[in-house]
Amino acid sequence: MSGTSISPPSATREQPPILVAGPVAWLRNNLFNSWWSTAVTLALFYLVARGLIGFVDWGIIHAVWSVPADAKGQLDPQLCRDAKGVGACWAVIGDKWRFILFGRYPYDEQWRAAICIVLFIALFVVSAMRRFWRKELAYIWIATLVLIGVLMWGGVFGLEYVAQDTWGGLPMTLILATFGLALAFPLAVFVALGRRATTMPAVRWLCIVYVELIRGVPLISVLFMASVMFPLFMPVGLNPDKLLRAQLGIILFGAAYLAEVIRGGLQALPKGQYEAADALGLNYWQKMGQIILPQALRLVIPPMVNTFIGSFKDTSLVLIIGIFDLMTAGKVALAEPIWQGYSTEVYLVLALIYFIFCYSMSRYSRGLETEFSRSVRR
């Protein structure tokens, strides 16, 4: 025969049956794998469908989106009164959205507060990208926060000066949460290390007293003490403004909880990691910074982000010392007589804003967990 060879016929790749792989198989294996699972799934589907249909009917189909103005130019909420109990009155959002977002910040200068919100979000996005995790990121933070301060205060570059007492809304919430978490985290690391410093009993007991004292009282009491008691310990004539006092209370409160989370990560590491670092001849800070802390922080990403989310929402408690954050601005917006009784719509919008920020943090933390777990498996 000649040198030509006959190649075998190519095998056709058969797709797996629809009940073995694919969405139908997933539904069957996870939602309808038994009569009990099927009953629970159908009941939940029914409840969710009823809720969605009811919300669409109330919030979209029969909703009032705007109301006309009377002869004096004031809004007439008669349409909302007629739709009471049947449809939502989103006209309150259309009338009060600027006050909800920016509080008592001067109306003509609210564009500055809007830019600050955009800068905060951009700063969070850049910080979330691992390719920016270099020392230059610290300079980006400093430059962005300085720019935010210039925009909020003004008084330079032709900007009108805006007193701090008129700040409010979403910029105030972002300021309290950003500075609170950014400064609480390094303090929490030192407190967590201090609680494990067996060779320095004075430092260890000081950290223990601080954590147990702060964790044993609610945040409202910490804010109240920071607002009332803190000025008493300051020199005569030096009285920090209430924003700085509230910020200090949030930092101390958040650091106490974060310290316990980080300490749990330190205790979860095998003893061999510490012994291996000692065998390499590293000093204490090299061992912690290069070997122990990176692994400990990776282990406690979920509880740490949970603390971040809780701290972000807890900024609404600054109402007790007269600071107009996002939640407070929403409550004050309902004080106008014509909009009293439409709190559901306002609180739904506020809940949506909080949900967007908190869910973003949650999704990002899950992404970090997946990425770090993949690197560990390698």
N, C-alpha and C positions, 0 to 999 in steps of 0.2 A: 504494500500500500504506500501511497505517497505520504509525505511528512505532515500533511494537514491533519488536524485533530478536530474531533467533533465535540463542541462544548455542550454540557448538559443543559437541558431547558431551565430557564430561570424560574425559580420558585416564586409563586405569587404570595404576597404577604396578606394574610387574612386578618380582618379586623375582629377583635374579640366580640362575643355576643353582647347585645345591649344590656342584658341583665348582669353582666360580669364587670363591665367598665363603663364609665360615662356618668352623666347626671342622673339617668334613671336608676342605675345601680347604686349611686350614692343615696338617692332618696329611699330606695328600698332598704338599704343596709342601716341607715341612720334614723329614718323617720317612720318607716312602715315595716319594721322587722318582726313585729309581733302584734297581736290584737290589742294589747295594752298600749304599746307605743303608737299604734295607729289611732286609737281613741284619744290619747292625749294630744297628738299632733292635730287631729281634726278639731278638737275643742279649742286649742290655741289659735289655729287658723281662723276659726269662727270669731273668737274674741278680738283678734287683731283686725280682721276685716270689718267688724262692727265699729271698732274704734276709728279706723281710717275713714270709713264712710261717714261717720258722724262728724269727724273733724273737717273733712272736705266740705260737707254740707254747711257746717257752722262757720268755718274759717275762710271759705272761698265762694261757694255758690250764693249764700244769703248774706255775705259780709258787706259792710258799708265801708267803702274805701276813701271817701271824701264827703265833706258836708259843705253846703253853701254858706256864704256870709250874709249877715243881715244888712240893713241900711247903714248901720254904723261901722260896718267893716269887721264885725266880730263874728266868729263862727257860730252857727246855729246847729246844735247837735240833735235836732228833732228826729232826723233820720235814724240816728243811733238809738234813740229812745224807742222808736217804733220797732226796731229790730232787736230789742233787748230780749235775750233768751232764745232768739232764733238764729241770729247771725252775729259775727264779730264786728266790732267797731274799730277798724284799723285807722280811722281818721285821727285818733288820738296819737298814733305814732307819726303820722304825717305832720301833725301840728307840733309835737314835742320832741321829735327825734334829735334836734340839735341840742336841746337842753339835756336830754338823756345822755348823749355822747360827750358833751363838753361842759356840762354843769353851768356855773355862773361866769364862765370865761367870757370876756367881752364879745358881743355878737360880731362886730366887724373884724375881730382878730382871731376868730375861730379857725381860720385857715391855717394858722400856726399850730394849733393843737391837732388839727387833722394831719399835718405833715409829721408831727411827733408820733402819732399812732403808726403811720407808715414806716417811720424810721425804726420804731421798736420792732415791728413785725419783720422788717428787713434784717435787723440785727439778730433776731431769733433764727431766721432762715440761714443766714451766713454761719452762725455759730453751730447749727446742726450739721453742716457739711464737714466731713472729716478732712477734706483737703485743706481746710482753713485752720485746722488744729495746730497752729504754730504760734510762735511768740508774737507774730504780727497781729494775731487776733486780739491780743490785749490792747494794742494801739487802736484797732478798729473800735473796740468797746469804748475806750477813753474818748476818741474823737466823736463818736456818735452820741455819747451821753453829754459831752460838752455842747454839741450842737443842739441837742434837745433842751438843755438848760438855757441856752441863748434864746431859743424860740419861745420857750414858755415864759421866761422872765422878761425878755426884751430889754429895753433901756440902752441898747447899743445898735450900731449899724442902721439907725433910723427907725428901729422898732419901738413901738410904744411900750412903756413899762407896765407890766401886769402884776399886781400884788399876788402873793402866794395864797392869800385867803380866798381868792376868786377862782382858783383852780378846781377842777372837779371832773366827774364823768370817767370815761374810759382812760384818758391819759393819766389821771390820778391813780386808777387801779393798776395800770401798767408800771407806773413809777414805783409804787409801794411793793408790788410783786417782784419786779426786776431787781431793784436794789436789795430788797429783803432776802431773796434767794441767793443772789450773787455774793452778798457779804456773809450770809449765814452758813454757806457751804464751807469755806475755809475755816471759819470758827468751829464748825461741827467736827471737822477733821482733827483739829488740835485738841478739842475736848474729848473725842473718842480715844485718841492716843493717850491723853492725860489720864483717862480712867483705867488704862491698862499699864500705866507707868508704875510698876511695883517697886522700882528703885527710888522713886520720889514720892513718898507717902503724902507729903503736904499738897503737892500738885494733884495727886490722885483724889484725895478727899475734897479738895476744892472743886474739882470737876464733878464729883458725885453729888455734892451739895447743890451745885448750880443746876444740874440736870433734874434731880429729884424735886427741887424747889419750883422750877419752871413748869415741869410736867404735872405738878400737883395742883396747879391753879388754871382756870380757864383763860383764854386769850383776852377776854374782855377785862379781866382784872389786871392783866399785865399792861394793857393799853391805858387803863385808868391810872395805874401806878406810874407809868412813864409820863403821863400827861400832868399828874398832880404832884407826885413825890419827887420826880427827877429834878425839876427846877429848884427844889429846896436844897439840893446838894451842890448846886452850882454857885460860883462866886457872886457877890452882890453886883447887880447890874447886868448880869449875863443870863438871859432868859431865852433858851432856844425856842423856835417856833414850833407849833403843834405838829407840823408835818415831820420835822426831824425827830420829835419825841415819839410819834407813832411809828416811824421807820425803825427807831431803836428797839421799840417793843416787839415789832414783828421779827427783826433780826434775832433777838435773844430767844424768842419763843420758837422760831423755826430751827435755830441751831441746836436747841436741846433735843428736839425730836430727831433731827438728822444725825446727831451724834450717836444716838442709840442704834439707829439703822446701820451706820458705818461700823460701830463696835460689833454688831452682829456679824457683819462680813468679815471683820478681823478674826473673830472667834471661829468662824466656819472654815478658815484655811487650815490645811493639815500642818502639823508641827514641823514636818519635814521641809516646808518652804522656808520657815525661819532658820532652821539648821543649815539649809543649803546656802542661804544668804550669809550666814555667819562663816561658813566654810570658805566663801569667796573672799573673805576679809573686808567686807563692806562695813562702813560705820552705820550708826543707827539711822540717820536721815537718808543715806544712800539705800539702805535696805528697805526702808518704808517707801521711799519715793519711786524706786525702780522695780521692786519685786512685790512687796506686800500690798501696798495700797491699790495698785492697778488691778490686781486679782480680787481684792476684797470689794472694790467698787463695782466690778463686773458682776459679782455674785448678788449684789443688793440693788441692782437697777430697778426691779419692780417696786419694792417698798420705798425706795428713794424718790422715784417719780410720783408715787402715791402721796408722799409727803409734800412734794412740789405742788401737786394739784390741790391738796388741802390748804396749803398756804396761799395759793392764788385765790381761792374762794373765800378764805378767812379775811381777806382785805376788806370785805364788806362790813366787818365789825368796827371799822374806824369811825362809823357814825356816832359812836358813844362820845367821841371827843370833838365832834363837829366838823369832820372832814367829808366833803362831798365826793365820794367815789361813785362808781357806776350804779351800784344798787341804790345808794342814797339819792342820786339824781333822779332815778326812776320813781322812787317814792315821792319825792318833792314834786315831780311833774304831775302826779295825781292829786295834788292838793288844790289845783284849780277847780272851782265849783262845777264847771260844765263837764269836766272829765272824771269826776268822782263816780265810781261805780263801774269803771272800765279797766280795773286793775289787771284782769286776766290777760288782756292783750299786751299790756306793758310788761308784765312778768314773763310772758312767753318770749318776747323779744329779748329780754335780759337773759333768760335761760339759754336761748340760742347763742348769744354772744359768749357766755361762759362755757357752753358746751363746745363751741368751735375751738377755743383755746385749750380746754382741758383734754378734748379728744385728740387734738394735734400732739400734745405732750404724750398721751398714751400710745398713739400710733408710732411716734418716734422712738419711744422706749422699747416697744416690741421689735422694731427694726434693729435697734442696737443689740437686743438680746439674741436675735437670729444671727446677726453678723458675728458677734463674739462667740456664740456657740459653734458656728461653722469654723472659725479660726482655731478653737480649742480642739475640735474633732480632727482637724488636720494634723 
